[in-house]
Amino acid sequence: MTIHHPHDEQSDAYLRLREMILSGVLEMGARLVETRLAGMIGLSRTPVREALRRLTSDGLVVFRPNRGYQVIAFSARDVAEIYSCRALLESEAVRLVAQNGLRPAARDRLDALIAEAGELFAADVPPATRRQKFLPLNNAFHDRLYSECGNAALLTMIRKNLAIPAGIRNYFKFSDARLGASHDAHEKILRAVAAGEATRAAALMREHIWTAKDSMIDPAEAEAATARAPAPPGGPPVLSRA
């Protein structure tokens, strides 16, 4: 007989509900009813309740009196503002990495991630499968690159911001062409970093992030939101429709 410990059930509920939010199964603004969620994941209401409290602390869920829990919802303006912060922080991290130089082990790992992603895009697999497999490679590339910046405070701010966009839009709605363009951008950024071209590497990262933002917002929303959001240093963001 399997004995289920309350702590294990709480952790299980938290991880499963978090994944449902980040993957888009539970959409932005969706009401989160404890009994319904418990039925969906096959657990009782108690661990679900605790999971919702943790997700509220994470910033993925909000609680409103008389309305209960809801998945956090972001407007086009929210997206533009968050990505403005990302462009500033992440381009600075990349500038520092290019300026300071990559350690051999880090360069090897980044090369391996680029190569694995390249094989994925060359393979004859369904677009949905390719998107699902590219997401962890994308995250690993950014995380490994930024971890070489040598600035712990900057890394903390970057990782806090990176935890937010996942809940804004469903990553798996990105087109195959957009993901391919993202992979190409990673290659260019890594080449600039490896060559010690700090200014160029930072500019490439800014464009990469603003292009990703543009893919997450309808064109009309993007124009209105960008008009209200501050642009990063070096001129206005480059918003590619590719």
Buried (B, 14 or more C-beta within 10 A) or exposed (E): EEEEEEEEBBBBBBEBBBEBBBBBEBEBEBEBBBEEBBEBBEBBBBBBBBBBBBBBEBEBBBEEEEEEBBBBEBEBBBBBBBBBBBBBBBBBBBBBBBBBEBEEEBBEBBEBBBEBBBEBBEEEEEEEEBBBBBBEBBBBBBBBBBBBBEBEEBBEBBEEBBEBBBBBBBBBEBEBEBBBBBBBBBEBBBBBBBEBBBEBBBBBBBBBBBBBBBBBBEEEBBEBBBEEBEBBEBEEBEBBEE
